């Protein structure tokens, strides 16, 4: 039985995929730049723009390969199950994302806005500027409150890291809302071959996951389990087997939740909120 294939990713999946890379340093040479394993994140630190994001995008190393946009591109690609066609659709026709202004320029007017005229949401691509005109940096919004916007960014002091800014900061040029998948507004019965749970949580756009499920959402929870150091031997393969169930139970314990091995709404929300 094959898993149902999602055509696009959700904002939550894009954020989780981006946050997997927290703590990744760009490489001084090509060494380790072709690996996404956590064990290489701090190896061969440098400032010469050699990165896994650049490797995937096909533009790596040297002054012509600043990688903040490519890191966003990589996260959305991974959230889309490494389907480049889907990633391109989510990014308004821009894939790979090389230049900080590309996605903003490509997005329709109702999917973007300048600082002060757009209310950012989880998963938005944030665009920065040094002088109000030139778009010079980018990242993904991971959280917003009444005062601050929180981000995950690549090529921030030569690494991928989380940051925060006042919503009124002049450094913010604007935001783009990628064309994320939206929930259907109902709880559909699974079709033949659908290995997600029957329940879909419409407010977060994710399904309940349990043993036997498969697909991109399973990869998301597996990445979180791996990135938190709960199970460094867990394979991120999108298959919810016994090892994934054990990892979910350990994750739930770490988050102070009921430990049933099922990724329900509370587990999803706590895992995504505390994933950094």
C-alpha positions in Angstrom: 0.0 0.0 0.0 1.4 3.4 -1.0 1.2 6.5 1.1 -1.0 9.4 -0.1 1.2 12.0 -1.7 0.6 15.6 -0.6 0.8 18.0 -3.5 2.1 20.9 -1.4 3.4 21.5 2.1 1.7 23.4 5.0 3.2 26.4 6.8 3.9 24.2 9.8 5.9 21.7 7.7 7.9 24.5 6.1 8.8 26.0 9.6 9.7 22.6 11.0 11.9 21.8 7.9 13.6 25.2 8.3 14.2 24.8 12.0 15.9 21.4 11.4 18.8 23.4 10.2 19.2 25.6 13.3 22.9 25.7 14.3 24.2 24.8 10.8 27.4 26.7 9.8 28.5 27.4 6.3 31.7 25.6 5.3 35.1 27.1 4.4 35.6 24.5 1.7 33.4 22.0 -0.1 34.1 19.5 2.7 30.8 18.4 4.4 28.7 20.7 2.1 26.9 17.7 0.6 25.6 16.3 3.9 22.5 17.2 5.8 23.4 15.1 8.9 23.4 17.0 12.2 26.9 15.6 12.9 28.4 18.0 10.3 26.6 21.2 11.2 29.6 22.7 13.1 32.4 21.1 11.1 34.7 23.1 8.8 33.2 26.4 9.8 33.9 29.2 7.4 32.7 32.2 5.6 33.0 31.1 2.0 29.4 30.1 1.3 29.8 26.4 0.9 26.5 24.9 2.2 24.1 22.0 1.7 21.5 24.5 0.6 23.8 25.6 -2.2 24.6 22.0 -3.1 20.9 21.3 -3.6 20.3 24.5 -5.5 23.3 24.1 -7.7 25.1 27.3 -6.7 27.8 26.7 -4.1 30.9 28.3 -2.8 32.4 31.8 -3.2 31.1 35.3 -3.4 28.4 34.5 -5.9 26.6 32.0 -3.5 25.1 33.8 -0.5 22.7 31.3 0.8 19.9 32.9 2.9 17.4 32.5 0.0 18.7 29.1 -0.9 18.1 28.0 2.7 14.5 29.0 2.5 14.3 27.2 -0.9 15.7 24.1 0.7 13.3 24.1 3.6 10.2 24.4 1.4 11.6 21.7 -0.9 12.1 19.3 2.0 8.7 20.2 3.4 7.2 19.2 0.0 8.8 15.8 0.2 11.7 16.9 -2.1 9.3 17.4 -5.0 10.7 20.3 -7.0 7.5 20.8 -8.9 5.5 21.2 -5.7 8.1 23.5 -4.2 8.0 25.7 -7.2 4.2 26.0 -7.0 4.4 26.8 -3.2 7.1 29.5 -4.0 5.0 31.3 -6.6 7.0 29.8 -9.5 10.4 30.6 -8.0 12.6 27.5 -7.5 15.4 27.5 -6.7 15.2 30.8 -4.7 18.5 32.6 -5.2 17.8 36.3 -4.8 16.1 37.9 -1.8 13.7 39.8 -4.0 12.6 37.0 -6.4 9.7 35.6 -4.5 8.4 39.0 -3.4 8.4 40.1 -7.1 6.8 36.9 -8.3 4.0 36.7 -5.7 0.5 38.2 -6.5 -0.4 41.4 -4.7 -2.7 39.6 -2.3 0.1 37.3 -1.1 2.6 39.9 -0.1 3.0 43.2 1.6 5.5 45.8 2.9 6.2 46.2 6.6 3.3 48.0 8.3 0.9 46.9 5.6 1.1 43.2 6.0 0.4 41.1 9.2 3.0 38.3 9.2 1.9 34.7 9.9 3.7 31.5 10.6 5.5 30.3 7.5 5.7 33.6 5.8 8.9 34.5 4.0 10.4 37.6 5.5 12.4 40.0 3.3 15.0 42.4 4.8 16.5 45.6 3.5 19.5 47.7 4.4 18.3 50.9 2.9 14.6 50.5 2.3 14.9 49.6 -1.4 17.5 46.8 -1.9 16.3 43.4 -0.6 19.4 42.1 1.1 18.4 39.1 3.3 15.5 36.6 3.9 14.2 33.9 6.2 11.0 32.2 7.4 8.7 33.5 10.1 8.4 31.0 13.0 6.3 33.0 15.4 4.6 36.4 15.8 3.3 38.2 18.8 2.1 41.7 19.4 5.5 43.2 19.4 8.0 40.9 17.7 8.4 38.7 14.7 10.5 35.6 15.2 12.5 34.0 12.3 14.8 31.2 11.2 17.4 32.4 8.8 20.3 31.0 6.8 23.5 33.0 6.2 23.0 34.9 9.5 26.5 35.5 10.8 27.5 32.5 8.5 25.0 30.1 10.1 21.4 29.1 10.2 19.9 30.5 13.4 16.8 31.9 15.0 16.3 35.6 15.5 13.7 38.2 16.5 12.8 41.7 15.4 10.4 44.4 16.4 7.5 44.4 14.0 8.3 48.1 13.3 11.9 47.5 12.5 13.2 49.5 9.5 15.3 46.4 8.6 12.1 44.6 7.5 11.2 45.2 3.9 8.1 43.1 3.8 6.6 39.6 3.7 5.5 36.9 1.2 2.9 34.3 1.9 3.9 31.1 0.0 1.1 29.2 -1.6 0.9 26.6 1.2 -1.6 23.7 1.2 -4.8 24.6 3.1 -7.0 22.1 5.0 -10.2 21.1 3.4 -12.4 22.4 6.2 -13.8 18.9 6.9 -12.6 15.6 8.3 -12.5 13.4 5.2 -12.5 9.6 5.3 -9.2 8.3 4.0 -9.2 7.0 0.5 -7.7 3.7 -0.6 -4.0 3.8 0.1 -4.3 6.8 2.4 -2.0 6.1 5.4 -2.8 9.3 7.4 -5.1 9.1 10.3 -8.8 9.9 9.8 -8.6 13.0 11.8 -7.3 16.2 10.2 -6.8 19.2 12.5 -8.0 22.0 10.4 -6.7 24.8 12.6 -3.1 23.6 12.1 -3.5 21.9 8.8 -2.0 18.6 10.0 -3.3 15.0 10.5 -3.2 12.7 13.4 -0.4 10.2 13.0 0.1 6.8 14.4 1.8 3.5 13.6 1.2 2.5 10.0 1.0 6.1 8.6 3.4 7.4 6.0 4.2 10.5 4.1 5.6 14.1 4.5 3.9 14.7 7.8 5.6 11.6 9.3 8.9 13.0 8.0 8.2 16.3 9.9 7.7 14.6 13.2 10.7 12.3 12.6 12.9 15.4 11.9 11.8 16.9 15.2 12.6 13.7 17.1 16.0 13.6 15.4 16.8 17.3 15.8 15.9 17.3 19.6 18.4 14.5 20.1 15.7 12.0 21.2 16.8 9.4 18.7 19.9 10.2 16.7 19.6 6.8 14.9 16.0 7.4 13.6 15.8 7.3 9.8 13.7 10.2 8.4 11.9 8.1 5.8 8.3 9.1 6.2 7.3 5.6 7.5 5.7 5.5 11.0 7.0 2.2 12.3 8.0 0.9 15.8 11.1 3.2 16.1 9.1 6.3 15.2 6.4 5.3 17.7 9.1 4.9 20.4 10.5 8.3 19.4 7.1 9.9 19.6 6.6 8.5 23.1 9.9 9.9 24.2 9.1 13.2 22.6 5.8 13.4 24.4 7.5 12.6 27.7 10.0 15.4 27.1 7.1 17.8 26.4 5.2 16.8 29.5 2.4 15.2 27.5 0.4 12.0 27.8 2.6 9.2 26.2 0.4 7.3 23.8 2.7 7.3 20.8 0.0 9.0 18.7 0.8 12.4 17.2 -2.5 14.3 18.0 -3.2 18.0 18.1 -1.6 18.5 21.5 1.6 16.7 20.4 1.8 18.6 17.1 1.3 22.0 18.8 3.8 21.4 21.6 6.4 19.8 19.2 6.2 22.7 16.7 6.1 25.4 19.4 9.1 24.0 21.2 11.1 23.0 18.2 14.3 25.2 17.9 
